[in-house]
Amino acid sequence: MSDSERSFRSAPSVCPFCGVGCSLQYTEETGSARGWKGPVNRKGEICPKGGAAWQMVEDEDRLTQPLVRESGRLVTASWAEALDRVVESFTDIVETEGADALAVFASSNCTNEENYLLQKLARLLGTNNVDNCARLCHSSTVAAMGQRFGAGAMTNTLDDLGEADVFLVAGANPAEQHPVIFRSYLYPAIKNGTELVHIDPRENATTEAATHHLPVRPGYDIPLLNAIAAVLVEEGLTDEPFLDERVEDVAAFREFIAGVDVDANAELAGVDPETLRAAARAYGEADRAAAFTGMGMSQHHCGTDNVHALLNLALLTGNLGKRGTGVNPLRGQNNVQGAGDVGALPNVLPGYQPVTDPEARERIAAEWGVEPPAEPGLTEVEATHRFGDEVRGAYIFGENPAVTEPNANRVAGALDRLDCLVVHDIFHTETVEHADVVLPGCVWAEKAGTVTNTDRQVIRMRPNADPPGDARRDLDIVRELGARLTGQPFDYDGAAGVFEEITRVAPIYAGMSYDGIGTGSQRWPFPEGADEGVGVLHAGRFESGDQRAPLVPVEHVDPVDPVADDELVLTTGRVLQHFNSGAVTRRSGTLMRMRGEDVLQVHPDDAAARGITEGDTVEVANDRGRVTLAAEVTPAIRRGTVFATFHYADPLVNRLTGDELDPVAKIPEFKHSVARVTVVGA
């Protein structure tokens, strides 16, 4: 379909970027998208990325025809040829190597319905090798919270969090990464007296609103959080009735924490002991304190332990199960929560039912007609480590692992070793460069379906445009492949029909309905027969079904990369103007004018020691790779640490990050990499 033949219309949808879930819709007057008064952005407010979201819809670089690799080159093909090649290649791999020789990467940026059908396809073929990029951002948070509480999502709602007396923000920068949450929900409370404790190696836009800033050394969150716990215990700031009624293993934890030297731990973490004590007192003395956590905590080889140390603080002070409290992960992509909810993970079925649970598999089999496999599959990073060996074929849907995964040089080689790599996407990304088959899909404004935002609200998307050229809607592509590859019917009455099946197999969605969501939202858990979903989790009982949750002693784990005296620590993160691998935002003229290139933040003392001045081109190198970029000399970054983003393909900072994985969540170490920084040409 040519651009002149495309149909455009105005209908409520959801922003394609972060997990806030802001509502957008096309407006004919401006030929662009604007904020719509939805369930989250109730005044229609949006951030710069939301304001630029329509630009991807009409971008001239959209993939509009299938591509197949011939003689080493990607050439255009018909849909019949492209799909035939996928079916033939994957069928051959399954028949000769077994279903576990395939890996499926679902998308945190696509709808619940699309992700549900993709994980169903994988499991009907006989493999649990299905994952999504939550593995790279919050899998350790989900693992720790799921183990302790029975649910890995935000414990509270955006509505009630404004009632907190203190916000403890650990390893997150919501002012830039979740700006509508910060400006519309958190900042009004701060202006009315809520204190903000910010734990982050950098001073950033969130720090500007902070009462206390703890500039932790990357990799030393556990000593810092244990020191806070020690202050809470030493100064009698624990909630004894809550500990008696809702917490177990208290005595053992008190014995552990008695051995924590607050001053020594503060020094190890690189923060001032008195600032730490003041922050601990603010959190402990508050009637209601709400913790927020982000990738600064989770993206470590000890990320699960980091989060366990944070959960201890909430349990010690009774800040769970009531309004204005809890532990609240701020999710990264617009449907990273929903992708996990509907089973796009290697160890759980829809609704977080373990694949190892025979009763859960029987319930799924009653709906699907086939029982899913019982052994957990490979995570995303585990799968790429096996590309070309145990894993022979991969389907990558709406993700760009060539940029987002650690040790990017290794990843590029791994992608090339596959017998068949299928990439289903909207642009010619860096991952497409390695593909054998490319399937052109659709963007946010061309979709119908649901996404689930960071505080568990399920919100509907509606199409505002038709796909361009020969591109197809993602749900239709997955449905056709599902039917052809599995021999099972993938006949559904659109997204509504798929959502209805989700409510039958995922207990946390059981009481929802597509029509009931309407232009508002419904929140999980929404039990069958209930009038509405549950807002504040863990009141009375934890989602695990237990009345009590344990306190868990957590020992410090040293970072993987040793750092010599003349070396620095590289930590990575996001900025307001760009998103994830930058595959979309780097195509926005608006956003590129706001921030056209990456920079390396360097503390003035570290810059002076290396002869670096503002704007110099510097090389950042380690044994895994090297990149060059401009230096920004600023006291906003702590001494001994440098900061860059992972939004740019050039410089591709993930060439420098390492392969070490958290033993529980299998999340990579993105936040602590050794770095040698020198001026180019010096």
PEDATA-V280091 format. One record per backbone hydrogen bond with DSSP energy under -1.0 kcal/mol. CO is the residue of the C=O (numbers start at 1). NH is the residue of the N-H. If there is no record, write none. Layout:
# PEDATA-V280091
co = (CO	CO)
nh = (NH	NH)
This chain:
# PEDATA-V280091
co = (1	2	7	13	17	19	22	23	24	25	27	27	32	34	36	40	41	41	47	48	50	52	54	54	59	64	66	67	68	70	73	75	78	79	80	81	82	83	84	85	86	87	88	89	90	91	92	93	94	98	99	101	101	103	104	105	107	108	111	112	113	114	115	116	117	118	119	120	121	122	128	129	131	132	133	134	134	134	138	139	140	141	142	143	144	145	149	155	157	160	161	165	166	167	168	169	170	171	173	173	174	178	179	180	181	181	182	186	187	188	189	190	195	196	196	197	198	199	201	204	206	207	212	214	214	217	220	221	222	223	224	225	226	227	228	229	230	231	232	233	238	239	240	241	242	243	246	248	249	250	251	252	253	254	256	257	261	262	263	264	265	266	269	272	273	274	275	276	277	278	279	280	281	288	288	290	291	292	293	294	294	295	298	299	299	300	302	303	304	305	306	307	308	310	311	312	313	314	316	318	319	326	327	328	331	333	335	336	337	338	339	340	341	343	346	347	349	353	354	357	358	359	360	361	362	364	365	379	380	381	383	386	386	391	392	392	393	394	395	396	400	400	401	407	408	409	410	411	412	420	421	421	422	423	424	425	426	427	431	432	436	437	438	439	440	443	444	445	445	449	450	451	453	456	457	458	459	461	464	468	473	474	475	476	477	478	479	480	481	482	483	492	493	494	495	496	497	498	499	501	502	506	507	508	509	513	514	517	522	525	526	527	539	542	546	549	564	568	569	570	571	579	582	584	585	588	589	590	591	600	601	602	603	604	605	607	608	613	616	617	618	619	620	621	625	627	629	630	631	632	634	636	638	640	642	643	644	651	652	653	654	660	662	667	668	673	675	676	678	679)
nh = (469	5	466	24	334	454	15	36	13	34	31	32	27	25	38	42	38	44	51	52	53	55	57	58	62	470	77	438	75	73	70	68	82	83	84	85	86	87	88	89	90	91	92	93	94	95	96	97	98	101	102	392	393	395	131	397	110	335	115	116	117	118	119	120	121	122	123	124	125	127	130	104	106	135	136	137	138	139	142	143	144	145	146	147	148	149	544	537	161	163	164	195	290	197	292	199	294	296	176	177	178	182	183	184	185	186	187	190	191	192	194	193	167	211	212	169	214	171	638	208	209	210	198	200	216	220	224	225	226	227	228	229	230	231	232	233	234	235	237	236	240	243	244	245	246	247	549	551	253	254	255	256	257	258	259	260	265	266	267	268	269	271	217	276	277	278	279	280	281	282	283	284	285	165	166	168	328	170	330	297	298	299	300	670	671	303	306	307	308	309	310	311	312	314	315	316	317	319	239	320	326	291	155	293	19	336	339	340	341	342	344	343	351	345	377	355	352	349	357	361	362	363	364	365	366	368	369	383	384	385	386	389	391	388	419	420	103	422	105	424	403	404	405	411	412	413	414	415	416	394	436	437	396	439	398	441	63	429	434	435	69	423	67	425	472	446	447	464	465	461	112	459	456	524	453	522	451	449	9	471	477	478	479	480	481	482	483	484	485	486	487	494	497	498	499	500	501	502	503	505	506	509	510	526	512	517	518	520	458	534	511	530	541	545	542	248	567	675	642	673	644	582	586	587	588	592	593	594	595	632	643	634	607	608	609	612	611	616	631	680	629	678	627	676	622	620	618	600	615	602	637	203	641	569	571	601	573	653	655	656	408	669	666	662	670	570	568	621	619	682)
